[in-house]
């Protein structure tokens, strides 16, 4: 992990694509919060293997005054301090720009994070820049740097570092080579709007609780049907909002199978329209607070 901004300040020319994989650039006043990532489990191994690379940039290093001041009182009065635009812009402009860059602002006013966003960022971009808020909020002009604003939910944290780590974790685990069995990513919760089915391992009996007989039957067709039934049941009971969206998708997919041929979406295709609908549905669920910025 690099803790220094790379590239000339003010550079607007796209940098050559990194051979190390997806590049993360995090702008944060607490860069030490990210130092442990390289030693943690699957994500740490992916960073060490070059599947992704992480660079953290501290706006305080780009402050122009002798005190390295990064915050100030809000115009119009009010409680708390506001993150100043100059050091944030300077840190941002010092980051080399790759051809398929996406800039994410972590803010309570953003769109709620969901799996489709993680998949899109993992599949369509070679660089993600994460802007972490802090203090009472950030100067409104900082918003102009972002392509998207993202929230974890209806709550407020002291800064955007934890949400940034959540996004980094969620994206990196989707990159080829991070997870050993790629099919596990296709079967997990939210991969197709359904929650994941129950899992069991040995022993078959434990304190009066038994593994369902169908899982021990060896009948792969019956096992697949049971798992799908469990997914639907769990989603209907625990996340009726997701279940309603899944039913809507199934109806759309069933309609698309008529006359689509090899280029249609079929029963498994989603298309951009579906992803957009899912994103809008997620946004309707409420945008909450991540980071200390409003």
N, C-alpha and C positions, 0 to 999 in steps of 0.2 A: 504494500500500500504506500502510495506517495502522499506526503503531507505538504508538498509545495506545488504551487501553480506552475504548470508547464507551458511553455510557448510564450511569445512576445505579447506584452500588453497591447490591447487594441487590435489584435490580429483578427481579420475578418475572412481570411482565406481558409478554405477547408483543409484540414490536415490529412495526410495519407492515412488510410484505414489501418488501425492497429492490428498487428498480427496476433495479439494476445486475446482477441475476442471482444465481447461487448465491453465498452468502456463506461464506467460510472465516474462522474465528477460531482462531488458533494460540496456545497458551499455552506459552511457551518462555523459557528463561533466556538464549538466544542469538538474539535477534530479528534481529541483523544478518545471520544466515545466510540470511534470506529476501529481503534487499533486491535481490539480483540477478535475481530471478524475473521482474520486470516487463520486463526487457530481453532475455529469452531466448526466441527462436523463437516457435513456435505458442502456447505457454502465456503468454508475455509479451504477445503481441498480443491474446489473449483477455482478459487482465486489463485491458489498456489500453482495449479496446473495451467493457468493462463486461459481458461475458458471465459473468464471475465477479469477485468482489472479495475482497481479502485484508487481514485485520487481524491484527497480531501483538501479543500482550500479555505483558509481562515480569512474572512474579510478584515480582521484586525491587522493582518500583515500588509494590507493595502491602504490603511488609513494614512492620511497625509499629514496629520498634526503630530506634535511631539509626544502626545499622550496616547496615541493610537485609538482615538475615540471613534466608536462605531454606533453610538446611540445619542439621542437628544430629546429635549422636551417637545411634546406635540404642539403644533400651531393650534390656537383656539383654546388651549388649556386641556386639562384632563389628567387622569391618573396614569402613572407609569411612564416608561421611556419608549421611544420609537426607533427602530433600526434605520440608520441613515442610508440614503441611496448611494452616496459616492463610493464607500469601500465595497459595497456589494457589486456595483457595476464594474469597478476596477477588477475585482476577483473574477467576475464572470468573463470579462473581456480578455483576461490573461489565459483562458482555457482554450487549447487548440480545438477547432471545430471540425468534426468528422462529417462526411456527406449526409448521413441519415441521423442527425441529432434531434433529440426531443428534450425540451426543458420543462420540468415539472416543479410547480410551486406548491409546497405543503402548507395548507391553510384551512382553517375551520370552514371557510366558505366554498371549498372545492367540491367536486363531484365525489360521491362515496367510492372508495376503492372496491373493485370486484375483479373476478378472475379473468374476464374478457380483456380488461385493461392490461393486466399482467401479460397475457398471451400476446396482445398486440405489441406491447413494448419489447417483448423478447424476440418477436419474429420480424418486426419491421424496422428496427433501429440498430445502429451500431454504437450509439452514444446516448446516455441518459444523464442529464444534468439535474441534480436535485437541490432546490433552494430551501434551506431550513430557516424558518422564522424563529424569532426569539423576542424576549422582553414583552411589552404590552402588545406590540404589533410591528409591522414594517411600513415604511413610507410607501404610499400608494403607487408611486412611480416604479417601484420594483416589480410590480405586476406586469409591466410591459415587457419584461424579459421572458416571461413564461409562455409556453404553448398550451399548457393545461394546468388547471388547479385541482388538487386532489386532497381528499379528506379521508380519515380512517373511520369516522363516525361522529355521533352527537356527544362529544366530550372535548375538553381542552387540556392540552399538556403544556409543559413549560417551554418546550422547544420542538423543532421538527426532526430531531435526530432519531428518535425511536420510529416515527413513521417512515423516515428514509431507510432505516434498516429493514423495516417490514417490506417495503417495495423492493429493495435490493435482494432480500431473501426470496420473495415471491417470483421475481424475474429470473434470477440466476438458476434456480432449481428447474426452470423450464428450458434452459439452454441445453443443446445436445452434449452429452458427455457428463453432465452433472449427476443425474440420477441413473443408477445402473440399469434398471428395467424401465425402458421408456413407456411400456404399456401401463405401468402403474400410474403415470400421469393422466392417462386417458380414463381411468376407472375411479379416480378419486372424487371427493365431494366438489361440486360446482363445475366440474369439467363439462357437464352437459345439463346444467341447471338442477341436477338431482344430487342429493346428499349420498355419501358413500354407504354401501351395504355393510352389515356387521362382519367382523373378522373373528376367527377362532383359531387356536393352535392347541397343541397337546398340553395337558391331558384331556381326554374326551369327557371325563367327569371331574368336577372340582366343587367341593362343598355343596353338593346337591344340584349344581348347575351343569347341564349337559350341552354338548355341541349338537346342533340340529342334525338329525339323521341324514338329511339330504346331502349335507356336506361330506359325509362319510360313505356315501353310496357309490361313488365312482361314476355316476351318471352325469356327465358334463353338461348335457342339455338341461337336465332338471336343476342342476346347480346354477346355471346361467339364468334360468327362469326365476328361481328362488331369489337370487341376488337382485334382479330387476324389480321383482315384487317388493322386496325389502327397501330398495331405494325409493320407490314410489311411495310406499307407506310412510317411511321416515320423513320424507320431504313434505308429504301432505300433513303429517301431524306436527312436525317441528318448524317447518318453513312454508306455510300455505301460500305465501307470496311467490316463492320460487316455484312451487307446484303449479300455480296458476300460469306462470310464464312458460313452464315446461309444456303444459297442455296446449297453450296457444302456439308454441313452436311446433308441436306434433301436428296440430291441425294445419298449420301453414305448410309443413313439410309434406303432409299427405296430399295437399292440393297441388304442390309443386311437382309431384311425381307424375302427374298427368301431362304427357306430351313434352316433358323436358328433355328426354334423350340423355346422351352422355354428357351434355354440357349443363344440364339442370342441376338444381341443388339436391334433389332426391331426399330420402328420409334422413340422411346423415349430414347433408350440407346445411350450412347456416347462412352464408352470404353476408355481405356488408349490411344489408337492411336488417337482418336479424340481430347482428351485433349492435347496430345502432339502436334498435328497439330495446335490447337488453341494457345498454348504457343509459338510455332515457329512463327505463324502469328503475334502474339503480339510483339515478339522480333523484327520482321522485320519492325514493325512500327516505331522503333527508340528507343534507350535507352538514357534517358536524365538525368538531374541532380537532385538528391535529396541529401540533406546533403551537408556539406561543404567539403566533401572528393572527390577526383578524383579517 
